[in-house]
Amino acid sequence: MRQNGLPEPRPAEIARDLEVIYKEGRLTDFTVIAGGREMPAHQVVLSARSPVFAAMLEPHTEEFKNKRVNFPDIDYEVMQELLLYMYSGRSPNLSNMALDLLAAADRFQLPGLKDMADQVLRSGLAVESACRYLVFADMHNARELKADAIKFIAQNSASVITTDGWAEMVKQQPSLVTEVVSAIAAIEPRVSSLNSSSASAASMEPSSKRSRMSAL
């Protein structure tokens, strides 16, 4: 109960009911096609959730007149997951298709889904995948993933530069390589400074203390 005496709103109920309507295909008035397969949908939901769909469904467009749109470059499973998110706010298969969903979320301007995919990818950074994720993040303006990928590569540069992903990035994305090199250069002076400070501190110890330590 809130301070004004009214009960708390229950947005989860709306999402659950919309998911049921989507899965059962009730009262649909639009068809989304991907991978050669049709998915019934509702114009009002698509327009409310995605500015891209909203523009696509303006009365003067071919999509609005034909009541359908085809995305031949998007896999059926990815579009199905995207639509499920638009209706329910859920993405149960996110971990299995995070790269594709981040790209789709960027394309259809779904910041919530994009952030969810971004988090999954950031948690899965590894030596073999780091360069691929960096290129992907730069392409789709995933700033946090890009920053984490650069940091990861800089901290694990000795291993990453031996991968095929690094070799490909050197050939295809030299500007990203420059950003990584700058990050590595920013790390190394700090390491050198810490080592120098440790050495200086050791040299400043009283000779009697060093002698006792040597004796031990």
C-alpha positions in Angstrom: 0.0 0.0 0.0 1.4 3.4 -1.0 1.2 6.5 1.2 -1.8 7.9 -0.6 -3.8 4.8 0.4 -3.8 3.3 -3.1 -2.5 -0.2 -3.8 0.8 -0.6 -5.7 0.5 -0.9 -9.5 1.0 -4.3 -11.0 2.8 -4.0 -14.3 3.8 -7.6 -14.2 0.1 -8.6 -14.8 -0.1 -6.5 -17.9 3.1 -8.1 -19.3 1.9 -11.5 -18.5 -1.5 -10.9 -20.2 0.2 -9.4 -23.3 2.5 -12.4 -23.5 -0.5 -14.7 -23.5 -2.2 -12.7 -26.3 1.0 -12.8 -28.3 1.6 -16.6 -27.9 -2.0 -17.4 -28.6 -2.1 -15.1 -31.6 -5.4 -13.5 -30.6 -6.8 -10.4 -32.4 -3.6 -9.9 -34.4 -3.6 -7.3 -37.2 -0.1 -7.4 -38.6 2.4 -10.0 -39.7 6.2 -10.0 -39.2 8.2 -12.3 -41.4 11.7 -13.4 -40.7 13.6 -16.4 -42.0 10.7 -17.1 -44.3 8.3 -17.7 -41.5 5.4 -15.6 -40.4 4.7 -14.3 -36.9 1.3 -12.7 -36.1 1.5 -9.5 -34.1 -0.4 -6.3 -33.0 0.4 -3.0 -34.5 -0.4 -1.1 -31.3 2.2 -3.1 -29.3 4.9 -2.9 -32.0 4.4 0.9 -32.3 4.3 1.5 -28.6 7.5 -0.5 -27.9 9.7 0.4 -30.9 10.2 3.8 -32.5 11.3 2.0 -35.6 8.1 0.0 -35.9 6.1 3.1 -35.0 7.6 4.9 -38.1 7.1 1.8 -40.2 3.4 1.7 -39.3 2.5 5.3 -40.2 -0.6 5.3 -42.5 1.4 6.3 -45.6 3.8 3.4 -45.5 3.7 0.2 -47.6 4.0 -1.9 -44.4 0.9 -0.3 -43.0 -1.0 -0.8 -46.2 0.1 -4.4 -46.7 -0.2 -5.2 -42.9 3.1 -7.1 -43.1 6.8 -6.6 -43.1 9.6 -8.9 -44.1 13.1 -9.0 -42.5 15.1 -11.5 -44.7 18.3 -10.6 -42.9 17.0 -11.6 -39.4 16.8 -15.3 -38.2 13.3 -16.5 -37.3 14.4 -17.4 -33.8 16.0 -14.0 -33.1 12.8 -12.1 -34.3 10.6 -14.4 -32.3 12.7 -13.7 -29.1 12.6 -10.0 -30.0 8.8 -10.0 -30.3 8.5 -11.9 -27.0 10.5 -9.2 -25.3 8.4 -6.5 -26.8 5.3 -8.0 -25.4 6.5 -9.3 -22.0 9.8 -7.7 -21.1 11.3 -11.2 -20.9 14.0 -12.9 -23.0 14.4 -16.5 -21.8 16.9 -17.4 -24.5 19.0 -14.3 -24.2 22.2 -16.1 -23.1 22.1 -18.2 -26.3 21.7 -15.4 -28.7 23.0 -12.3 -26.9 25.0 -11.0 -29.9 22.1 -11.3 -32.3 19.7 -9.8 -29.9 21.9 -6.8 -29.1 22.2 -6.1 -32.8 18.4 -6.4 -33.2 17.7 -4.3 -30.1 20.0 -1.6 -31.5 18.3 -1.8 -34.9 14.7 -1.5 -33.4 15.7 0.9 -30.6 14.9 -1.3 -27.7 17.3 0.0 -25.0 16.1 -2.4 -22.3 16.8 -5.5 -24.3 20.1 -3.9 -25.6 21.2 -3.4 -22.0 20.3 -6.9 -21.0 22.3 -8.4 -23.9 25.2 -6.0 -23.1 25.3 -7.3 -19.6 25.4 -11.0 -20.7 28.2 -10.3 -23.2 30.3 -8.3 -20.7 30.1 -11.1 -18.2 31.3 -13.6 -20.9 34.4 -11.7 -22.1 37.2 -14.2 -22.7 40.6 -14.3 -24.6 39.1 -15.9 -27.7 36.0 -13.7 -27.9 37.2 -10.3 -26.7 38.2 -8.9 -30.1 35.0 -10.1 -31.7 32.9 -8.5 -28.9 34.9 -5.2 -29.3 34.2 -5.0 -33.0 30.6 -5.8 -32.4 30.2 -3.3 -29.6 31.7 -0.6 -31.7 29.4 -1.4 -34.6 26.3 -1.3 -32.5 27.2 1.6 -30.2 27.3 -0.6 -27.1 29.5 1.7 -25.0 29.8 -0.3 -21.8 30.6 -3.5 -23.7 33.2 -1.7 -25.8 34.8 -0.1 -22.7 35.0 -3.5 -20.9 36.3 -5.3 -24.0 39.1 -2.7 -24.4 40.0 -3.0 -20.7 40.0 -6.8 -20.9 42.2 -6.9 -23.9 44.6 -4.4 -22.4 44.9 -6.4 -19.2 45.3 -9.7 -21.1 47.2 -8.4 -24.1 49.9 -11.1 -24.1 47.2 -13.8 -24.7 44.8 -11.8 -26.8 47.3 -10.7 -29.5 47.9 -14.4 -30.4 44.3 -15.0 -31.4 42.7 -14.9 -34.8 40.3 -12.2 -33.6 43.2 -9.9 -33.0 44.8 -10.6 -36.4 41.5 -9.9 -38.1 41.0 -6.7 -36.1 44.4 -5.5 -37.1 43.5 -5.9 -40.7 39.9 -4.7 -40.6 39.6 -2.3 -37.7 42.9 -0.4 -37.2 41.2 2.4 -35.3 40.1 -0.1 -32.6 43.6 -1.4 -32.4 44.8 2.1 -31.8 42.3 2.4 -28.9 43.5 -0.8 -27.4 47.2 0.2 -27.7 46.4 3.4 -25.9 44.7 1.5 -23.1 47.8 -0.8 -22.8 50.1 2.2 -22.7 48.0 3.7 -19.9 48.3 0.5 -17.9 52.0 -0.1 -18.3 53.3 3.3 -16.8 51.2 2.6 -13.7 52.7 -0.9 -13.4 56.2 0.5 -13.9 55.5 3.3 -11.4 54.4 0.8 -8.8 57.5 -1.4 -9.4 59.7 1.7 -9.1 58.0 2.8 -5.9 58.5 -0.6 -4.4 62.2 -0.6 -5.3 62.7 2.9 -4.0 61.0 2.0 -0.7 63.3 -1.0 -0.3 66.4 1.1 -1.0 65.3 3.6 1.6 65.2 1.0 4.4 67.9 1.6 7.1 71.0 -0.6 6.5 70.6 -2.1 9.9 67.1 -3.2 9.1 68.2 -4.7 5.7 71.0 -6.5 7.5 68.6 -8.0 10.0 66.3 -9.1 7.2 69.2 -10.6 5.3 70.2 -12.5 8.4 66.7 -13.9 8.7 
